[in-house]
Amino acid sequence: MEKDGDTKRNILKTAEMLIGNESVCSITTRRIAEEADVNPAALNYHFGSKEELIDLVLSRMMDRVFNDWQRILEIQDMALPVRLYCLIDHSMESIIKYPGMLSSHLFDPMVSKEKRIAFAGRLGGFLRSLPVHLEEELPLQADEIRLNLGQVILSSICAAAVPELFREIAQEDISSGPARSRFITGLMRRFLRIDIKASEIIQSDIARVRKLAFTEREMER
């Protein structure tokens, strides 16, 4: 017999998967219950309502994104430009793999305005804090770094969120590692004056950054 804690985790994991893949607007209580193989009443019992469950899922997703970014930036034995590259690459890969994650926070009509404001606020806070790390690395002032970095982040989000548009413009598939690498290095060169060498972003380096950044998180699950 499944314990209450197991049922709750199962429902939460299922809701995260559905929202990550499809966004909030296509998710119903019955759909979550069917995919989790539980009685629909269990959802209300453990979370109060579908809306409260969705609110929890979106908060967890948002925390995970910004915690991932922070974990990558805190790795001290890797050059900061490479960490920044990996942060952008990881973010784009996540959006491509889980398109509902971004659309739910920013575009879904069923998500409250407060959630969109919270997401924008977290992103703004990140952009305000990062120049402290980058000023020593770049020939730019803090305000210029913040603005230019914002353009890099927004451009990468848009390219990952609308891959069809990127394909029409660039004649490449953004889900392809080499195409994404060319795009990211081009953004960093254009807006941040960072010229990363191919040898610095070989797959083994990126894999090592991810391993160092996320091993602890995986152990916590």
C-alpha positions as CSV (number, residue, x, y, z in Angstrom):
1,M,0.0,0.0,0.0
2,E,1.4,3.4,-1.0
3,K,2.1,5.7,2.0
4,D,0.7,9.3,2.1
5,G,4.2,10.7,1.6
6,D,4.8,8.6,-1.5
7,T,1.4,9.6,-2.9
8,K,2.1,13.2,-2.4
9,R,5.6,13.0,-4.0
10,N,4.1,11.0,-6.9
11,I,1.5,13.7,-7.5
12,L,4.0,16.5,-7.3
13,K,6.5,14.8,-9.6
14,T,3.7,14.0,-12.1
15,A,2.4,17.6,-12.1
16,E,6.0,18.9,-12.6
17,M,6.4,16.6,-15.6
18,L,3.1,17.6,-17.2
19,I,3.6,21.3,-16.7
20,G,7.2,21.1,-17.8
21,N,6.2,19.4,-21.0
22,E,2.9,21.1,-21.8
23,S,2.4,24.2,-19.6
24,V,-0.4,24.9,-17.1
25,C,-3.3,25.6,-19.4
26,S,-3.5,22.0,-20.6
27,I,-3.5,20.4,-17.2
28,T,-6.6,19.2,-15.3
29,T,-7.1,17.5,-12.0
30,R,-8.3,14.4,-13.8
31,R,-5.2,14.4,-16.1
32,I,-2.8,14.7,-13.2
33,A,-4.6,11.9,-11.2
34,E,-4.6,9.6,-14.2
35,E,-1.0,10.1,-15.0
36,A,-0.1,9.6,-11.3
37,D,-2.4,6.7,-11.0
38,V,-4.2,8.1,-8.0
39,N,-7.8,9.0,-7.1
40,P,-8.5,12.7,-8.0
41,A,-9.6,13.3,-4.4
42,A,-6.0,12.6,-3.4
43,L,-4.8,15.7,-5.1
44,N,-7.2,17.9,-3.0
45,Y,-6.3,16.0,0.1
46,H,-2.6,16.6,-0.2
47,F,-2.5,20.0,-1.8
48,G,-5.9,21.6,-1.2
49,S,-6.7,22.3,-4.8
50,K,-5.2,22.0,-8.3
51,E,-4.4,25.7,-8.2
52,E,-2.4,25.3,-5.0
53,L,-0.5,22.4,-6.5
54,I,0.3,24.4,-9.6
55,D,1.5,27.3,-7.5
56,L,3.8,25.0,-5.6
57,V,5.1,23.4,-8.8
58,L,5.9,26.8,-10.4
59,S,7.7,28.0,-7.3
60,R,9.8,24.8,-7.2
61,M,10.6,25.2,-10.9
62,M,11.6,28.9,-10.4
63,D,13.8,28.0,-7.4
64,R,15.5,25.2,-9.4
65,V,16.4,27.5,-12.3
66,F,18.0,30.2,-10.2
67,N,19.6,27.7,-7.8
68,D,21.1,25.9,-10.9
69,W,22.6,29.3,-12.1
70,Q,24.0,30.0,-8.7
71,R,25.6,26.5,-8.3
72,I,27.3,26.9,-11.7
73,L,28.7,30.4,-10.9
74,E,30.0,29.2,-7.5
75,I,32.4,26.6,-9.1
76,Q,35.7,28.2,-8.4
77,D,38.1,25.9,-10.4
78,M,36.6,26.9,-13.8
79,A,37.1,30.2,-15.6
80,L,34.2,32.5,-15.1
81,P,33.5,33.0,-18.9
82,V,33.2,29.2,-19.2
83,R,30.8,29.0,-16.3
84,L,28.7,31.8,-17.8
85,Y,28.7,29.9,-21.1
86,C,27.6,26.7,-19.3
87,L,24.9,28.6,-17.5
88,I,23.4,29.9,-20.8
89,D,23.8,26.5,-22.4
90,H,22.1,24.7,-19.5
91,S,19.3,27.1,-19.5
92,M,18.6,26.8,-23.2
93,E,18.8,23.1,-23.1
94,S,16.3,23.0,-20.2
95,I,13.8,25.3,-22.1
96,I,14.1,23.2,-25.2
97,K,13.5,20.0,-23.2
98,Y,10.8,21.4,-20.9
99,P,9.1,24.2,-22.9
100,G,6.2,24.4,-20.5
101,M,8.5,25.5,-17.8
102,L,9.1,28.9,-19.4
103,S,5.7,29.4,-21.0
104,S,3.9,28.6,-17.7
105,H,5.8,31.4,-15.9
106,L,5.5,34.1,-18.6
107,F,2.7,33.4,-21.0
108,D,0.1,31.1,-19.6
109,P,-3.2,32.9,-19.0
110,M,-4.0,30.7,-16.0
111,V,-0.9,31.8,-14.1
112,S,-1.3,34.8,-11.9
113,K,0.4,38.1,-12.7
114,E,2.2,37.8,-9.4
115,K,4.0,34.7,-10.6
116,R,5.2,36.6,-13.7
117,I,6.3,39.5,-11.6
118,A,8.2,37.2,-9.2
119,F,10.0,35.5,-12.1
120,A,11.0,38.8,-13.6
121,G,12.1,40.0,-10.2
122,R,14.3,37.0,-9.6
123,L,15.9,37.4,-13.1
124,G,16.4,41.1,-12.4
125,G,18.1,40.4,-9.1
126,F,20.4,37.9,-10.8
127,L,21.4,40.4,-13.5
128,R,22.1,43.1,-10.8
129,S,24.3,40.7,-8.8
130,L,26.4,39.2,-11.6
131,P,28.4,42.3,-12.6
132,V,30.1,42.1,-9.3
133,H,31.8,38.9,-10.5
134,L,32.3,40.0,-14.1
135,E,33.7,43.5,-13.7
136,E,37.2,42.1,-13.1
137,E,36.9,39.9,-16.2
138,L,35.5,42.4,-18.7
139,P,36.4,45.9,-20.1
140,L,32.9,47.1,-19.2
141,Q,31.2,49.1,-16.4
142,A,28.7,47.4,-14.1
143,D,25.6,49.0,-15.6
144,E,26.8,48.1,-19.1
145,I,27.4,44.5,-18.1
146,R,24.0,44.3,-16.6
147,L,22.3,45.6,-19.7
148,N,24.3,43.6,-22.1
149,L,24.0,40.4,-20.0
150,G,20.3,40.9,-20.0
151,Q,20.3,41.0,-23.8
152,V,22.3,37.8,-23.9
153,I,19.9,36.0,-21.5
154,L,16.8,37.3,-23.3
155,S,18.1,36.4,-26.7
156,S,19.0,32.9,-25.5
157,I,15.6,32.4,-23.9
158,C,13.8,33.5,-27.1
159,A,15.9,31.2,-29.3
160,A,15.2,28.2,-27.1
161,A,11.5,29.0,-26.6
162,V,10.8,29.4,-30.3
163,P,13.1,27.0,-32.0
164,E,11.1,27.2,-35.2
165,L,11.8,30.9,-35.6
166,F,15.5,30.3,-34.9
167,R,15.6,27.6,-37.6
168,E,14.0,30.0,-40.1
169,I,16.4,32.8,-39.3
170,A,19.7,30.9,-38.8
171,Q,18.9,27.8,-40.9
172,E,20.1,25.7,-38.0
173,D,18.5,23.6,-35.2
174,I,19.0,25.2,-31.8
175,S,18.7,21.9,-30.1
176,S,21.9,20.8,-31.8
177,G,24.9,21.2,-29.5
178,P,27.2,22.8,-32.2
179,A,24.5,25.2,-33.4
180,R,23.7,26.3,-29.8
181,S,27.5,26.7,-29.1
182,R,27.9,29.0,-32.1
183,F,24.9,31.0,-31.0
184,I,26.0,31.4,-27.4
185,T,29.6,32.3,-28.2
186,G,28.4,34.8,-30.8
187,L,26.2,36.5,-28.1
188,M,29.0,36.6,-25.6
189,R,31.4,38.0,-28.2
190,R,28.9,40.6,-29.4
191,F,27.5,41.8,-26.1
192,L,30.1,41.0,-23.5
193,R,33.4,41.0,-25.5
194,I,34.1,37.5,-24.3
195,D,35.9,35.4,-26.9
196,I,35.8,31.8,-25.8
197,K,38.0,29.3,-27.5
198,A,36.6,26.0,-28.7
199,S,39.1,24.2,-26.4
200,E,37.5,25.9,-23.4
201,I,34.0,24.6,-24.1
202,I,34.6,21.0,-25.2
203,Q,32.0,18.6,-23.9
204,S,34.1,17.3,-21.1
205,D,34.4,20.7,-19.5
206,I,30.7,21.3,-19.7
207,A,30.0,17.9,-18.3
208,R,32.3,18.5,-15.4
209,V,30.7,21.9,-14.6
210,R,27.3,20.2,-14.6
211,K,28.5,17.4,-12.4
212,L,30.1,19.7,-9.9
213,A,27.0,22.0,-9.9
214,F,24.2,19.4,-9.7
215,T,25.6,16.3,-7.9
216,E,24.6,17.8,-4.5
217,R,21.1,18.6,-5.8
218,E,20.6,15.1,-7.2
219,M,21.6,13.6,-3.8
220,E,19.0,15.9,-2.1
221,R,16.1,14.5,-4.1
